[in-house]
Amino acid sequence: MANPHQQSPDGNYDPAGSTQMFRAFVDEAAPGGRAPAAPAARGGSGPKPGMIIGVIVAIAVVAGVAWLALG
């Protein structure tokens, strides 16, 4: 007889049992309340100042390289 943890609800055989283990993990976390928020979603809306500075520096570097290559 097959292991019941390896049989998916729709009748397809899951040899690793990963689908059942994932569903058990999700179902176990659900009754306790909300799952903790992702670190990026906790602070608030909008991009972080460090991210904005990083994008500006990256654009400046690309512009500088293009200027040197074409100049």
MOJO-V435228 format. One record per run of one state. SS is the DSSP state (helix for helix, strand for strand, loop for the rest). FROM is the first residue (numbers start at 1). LEN is the number of residues. If there is no record, write none. Layout:
ss,from,len
SS,FROM,LEN
SS,FROM,LEN
This chain:
ss,from,len
loop,1,3
helix,4,3
strand,7,1
loop,8,5
strand,13,1
loop,14,4
helix,18,13
loop,31,8
helix,39,4
loop,43,6
helix,49,22
loop,71,1
